[in-house]
Amino acid sequence: MTFVEVSRVIGAPLPRSAFLYQAWWATDPKHTQAVWLDAGYQARPNLTAQRVTFVRTV
């Protein structure tokens, strides 16, 4: 998904840090934005392309 598509799905713009830092997409459950972890996915971002791939983990 593109970052724009993610923004559309969540109904809000992504913060600037999502565009700048891999850590924003980290698989750390302490990151409150990482709701994809609860759904059984890991995020694999490509900051240069402004795309993220969600990979099923369970």
Chimera marker file (.cmm) of the C-alpha trace (Angstrom):
<marker_set name="trace">
<marker id="1" x="0.000" y="0.000" z="0.000" r="1" g="1" b="0" radius="0.5"/>
<marker id="2" x="1.123" y="3.542" z="-0.521" r="1" g="1" b="0" radius="0.5"/>
<marker id="3" x="1.268" y="5.817" z="2.486" r="1" g="1" b="0" radius="0.5"/>
<marker id="4" x="-1.595" y="7.786" z="0.911" r="1" g="1" b="0" radius="0.5"/>
<marker id="5" x="-3.683" y="4.611" z="0.770" r="1" g="1" b="0" radius="0.5"/>
<marker id="6" x="-2.928" y="3.897" z="4.431" r="1" g="1" b="0" radius="0.5"/>
<marker id="7" x="-4.055" y="7.433" z="5.280" r="1" g="1" b="0" radius="0.5"/>
<marker id="8" x="-7.315" y="6.860" z="3.418" r="1" g="1" b="0" radius="0.5"/>
<marker id="9" x="-7.970" y="3.594" z="5.242" r="1" g="1" b="0" radius="0.5"/>
<marker id="10" x="-7.385" y="5.081" z="8.684" r="1" g="1" b="0" radius="0.5"/>
<marker id="11" x="-9.198" y="8.301" z="7.834" r="1" g="1" b="0" radius="0.5"/>
<marker id="12" x="-6.368" y="10.584" z="8.901" r="1" g="1" b="0" radius="0.5"/>
<marker id="13" x="-3.009" y="11.726" z="7.576" r="1" g="1" b="0" radius="0.5"/>
<marker id="14" x="0.079" y="9.843" z="8.673" r="1" g="1" b="0" radius="0.5"/>
<marker id="15" x="2.432" y="11.828" z="10.900" r="1" g="1" b="0" radius="0.5"/>
<marker id="16" x="5.652" y="13.180" z="9.442" r="1" g="1" b="0" radius="0.5"/>
<marker id="17" x="7.602" y="10.577" z="11.433" r="1" g="1" b="0" radius="0.5"/>
<marker id="18" x="5.946" y="7.779" z="9.395" r="1" g="1" b="0" radius="0.5"/>
<marker id="19" x="7.601" y="9.238" z="6.298" r="1" g="1" b="0" radius="0.5"/>
<marker id="20" x="11.002" y="9.753" z="7.943" r="1" g="1" b="0" radius="0.5"/>
<marker id="21" x="11.655" y="6.887" z="10.347" r="1" g="1" b="0" radius="0.5"/>
<marker id="22" x="11.552" y="3.120" z="9.885" r="1" g="1" b="0" radius="0.5"/>
<marker id="23" x="11.006" y="2.876" z="13.639" r="1" g="1" b="0" radius="0.5"/>
<marker id="24" x="7.511" y="4.371" z="13.298" r="1" g="1" b="0" radius="0.5"/>
<marker id="25" x="6.494" y="1.173" z="11.500" r="1" g="1" b="0" radius="0.5"/>
<marker id="26" x="8.365" y="-1.093" z="13.933" r="1" g="1" b="0" radius="0.5"/>
<marker id="27" x="7.023" y="-4.359" z="15.232" r="1" g="1" b="0" radius="0.5"/>
<marker id="28" x="7.259" y="-3.120" z="18.802" r="1" g="1" b="0" radius="0.5"/>
<marker id="29" x="3.941" y="-3.512" z="20.662" r="1" g="1" b="0" radius="0.5"/>
<marker id="30" x="4.849" y="-0.416" z="22.700" r="1" g="1" b="0" radius="0.5"/>
<marker id="31" x="4.185" y="1.670" z="19.584" r="1" g="1" b="0" radius="0.5"/>
<marker id="32" x="0.529" y="2.527" z="19.974" r="1" g="1" b="0" radius="0.5"/>
<marker id="33" x="0.118" y="3.174" z="16.250" r="1" g="1" b="0" radius="0.5"/>
<marker id="34" x="1.130" y="-0.395" z="15.439" r="1" g="1" b="0" radius="0.5"/>
<marker id="35" x="-2.421" y="-1.763" z="15.423" r="1" g="1" b="0" radius="0.5"/>
<marker id="36" x="-1.431" y="-4.090" z="12.594" r="1" g="1" b="0" radius="0.5"/>
<marker id="37" x="0.375" y="-6.194" z="15.195" r="1" g="1" b="0" radius="0.5"/>
<marker id="38" x="-2.948" y="-6.953" z="16.904" r="1" g="1" b="0" radius="0.5"/>
<marker id="39" x="-4.321" y="-8.022" z="13.522" r="1" g="1" b="0" radius="0.5"/>
<marker id="40" x="-1.388" y="-10.436" z="13.024" r="1" g="1" b="0" radius="0.5"/>
<marker id="41" x="0.711" y="-8.408" z="10.585" r="1" g="1" b="0" radius="0.5"/>
<marker id="42" x="4.159" y="-6.853" z="10.443" r="1" g="1" b="0" radius="0.5"/>
<marker id="43" x="4.782" y="-3.669" z="8.509" r="1" g="1" b="0" radius="0.5"/>
<marker id="44" x="7.669" y="-3.516" z="6.040" r="1" g="1" b="0" radius="0.5"/>
<marker id="45" x="7.983" y="0.086" z="4.928" r="1" g="1" b="0" radius="0.5"/>
<marker id="46" x="9.915" y="1.524" z="2.009" r="1" g="1" b="0" radius="0.5"/>
<marker id="47" x="10.340" y="5.163" z="3.001" r="1" g="1" b="0" radius="0.5"/>
<marker id="48" x="11.839" y="6.170" z="-0.336" r="1" g="1" b="0" radius="0.5"/>
<marker id="49" x="8.886" y="4.787" z="-2.301" r="1" g="1" b="0" radius="0.5"/>
<marker id="50" x="6.402" y="5.813" z="0.419" r="1" g="1" b="0" radius="0.5"/>
<marker id="51" x="4.928" y="2.305" z="0.428" r="1" g="1" b="0" radius="0.5"/>
<marker id="52" x="4.373" y="-0.305" z="3.100" r="1" g="1" b="0" radius="0.5"/>
<marker id="53" x="3.808" y="-4.015" z="2.793" r="1" g="1" b="0" radius="0.5"/>
<marker id="54" x="1.878" y="-5.758" z="5.562" r="1" g="1" b="0" radius="0.5"/>
<marker id="55" x="3.001" y="-9.356" z="6.031" r="1" g="1" b="0" radius="0.5"/>
<marker id="56" x="0.824" y="-11.878" z="7.855" r="1" g="1" b="0" radius="0.5"/>
<marker id="57" x="2.621" y="-13.313" z="10.904" r="1" g="1" b="0" radius="0.5"/>
<marker id="58" x="0.045" y="-15.715" z="12.372" r="1" g="1" b="0" radius="0.5"/>
<link id1="1" id2="2" r="1" g="1" b="0" radius="0.2"/>
<link id1="2" id2="3" r="1" g="1" b="0" radius="0.2"/>
<link id1="3" id2="4" r="1" g="1" b="0" radius="0.2"/>
<link id1="4" id2="5" r="1" g="1" b="0" radius="0.2"/>
<link id1="5" id2="6" r="1" g="1" b="0" radius="0.2"/>
<link id1="6" id2="7" r="1" g="1" b="0" radius="0.2"/>
<link id1="7" id2="8" r="1" g="1" b="0" radius="0.2"/>
<link id1="8" id2="9" r="1" g="1" b="0" radius="0.2"/>
<link id1="9" id2="10" r="1" g="1" b="0" radius="0.2"/>
<link id1="10" id2="11" r="1" g="1" b="0" radius="0.2"/>
<link id1="11" id2="12" r="1" g="1" b="0" radius="0.2"/>
<link id1="12" id2="13" r="1" g="1" b="0" radius="0.2"/>
<link id1="13" id2="14" r="1" g="1" b="0" radius="0.2"/>
<link id1="14" id2="15" r="1" g="1" b="0" radius="0.2"/>
<link id1="15" id2="16" r="1" g="1" b="0" radius="0.2"/>
<link id1="16" id2="17" r="1" g="1" b="0" radius="0.2"/>
<link id1="17" id2="18" r="1" g="1" b="0" radius="0.2"/>
<link id1="18" id2="19" r="1" g="1" b="0" radius="0.2"/>
<link id1="19" id2="20" r="1" g="1" b="0" radius="0.2"/>
<link id1="20" id2="21" r="1" g="1" b="0" radius="0.2"/>
<link id1="21" id2="22" r="1" g="1" b="0" radius="0.2"/>
<link id1="22" id2="23" r="1" g="1" b="0" radius="0.2"/>
<link id1="23" id2="24" r="1" g="1" b="0" radius="0.2"/>
<link id1="24" id2="25" r="1" g="1" b="0" radius="0.2"/>
<link id1="25" id2="26" r="1" g="1" b="0" radius="0.2"/>
<link id1="26" id2="27" r="1" g="1" b="0" radius="0.2"/>
<link id1="27" id2="28" r="1" g="1" b="0" radius="0.2"/>
<link id1="28" id2="29" r="1" g="1" b="0" radius="0.2"/>
<link id1="29" id2="30" r="1" g="1" b="0" radius="0.2"/>
<link id1="30" id2="31" r="1" g="1" b="0" radius="0.2"/>
<link id1="31" id2="32" r="1" g="1" b="0" radius="0.2"/>
<link id1="32" id2="33" r="1" g="1" b="0" radius="0.2"/>
<link id1="33" id2="34" r="1" g="1" b="0" radius="0.2"/>
<link id1="34" id2="35" r="1" g="1" b="0" radius="0.2"/>
<link id1="35" id2="36" r="1" g="1" b="0" radius="0.2"/>
<link id1="36" id2="37" r="1" g="1" b="0" radius="0.2"/>
<link id1="37" id2="38" r="1" g="1" b="0" radius="0.2"/>
<link id1="38" id2="39" r="1" g="1" b="0" radius="0.2"/>
<link id1="39" id2="40" r="1" g="1" b="0" radius="0.2"/>
<link id1="40" id2="41" r="1" g="1" b="0" radius="0.2"/>
<link id1="41" id2="42" r="1" g="1" b="0" radius="0.2"/>
<link id1="42" id2="43" r="1" g="1" b="0" radius="0.2"/>
<link id1="43" id2="44" r="1" g="1" b="0" radius="0.2"/>
<link id1="44" id2="45" r="1" g="1" b="0" radius="0.2"/>
<link id1="45" id2="46" r="1" g="1" b="0" radius="0.2"/>
<link id1="46" id2="47" r="1" g="1" b="0" radius="0.2"/>
<link id1="47" id2="48" r="1" g="1" b="0" radius="0.2"/>
<link id1="48" id2="49" r="1" g="1" b="0" radius="0.2"/>
<link id1="49" id2="50" r="1" g="1" b="0" radius="0.2"/>
<link id1="50" id2="51" r="1" g="1" b="0" radius="0.2"/>
<link id1="51" id2="52" r="1" g="1" b="0" radius="0.2"/>
<link id1="52" id2="53" r="1" g="1" b="0" radius="0.2"/>
<link id1="53" id2="54" r="1" g="1" b="0" radius="0.2"/>
<link id1="54" id2="55" r="1" g="1" b="0" radius="0.2"/>
<link id1="55" id2="56" r="1" g="1" b="0" radius="0.2"/>
<link id1="56" id2="57" r="1" g="1" b="0" radius="0.2"/>
<link id1="57" id2="58" r="1" g="1" b="0" radius="0.2"/>
</marker_set>
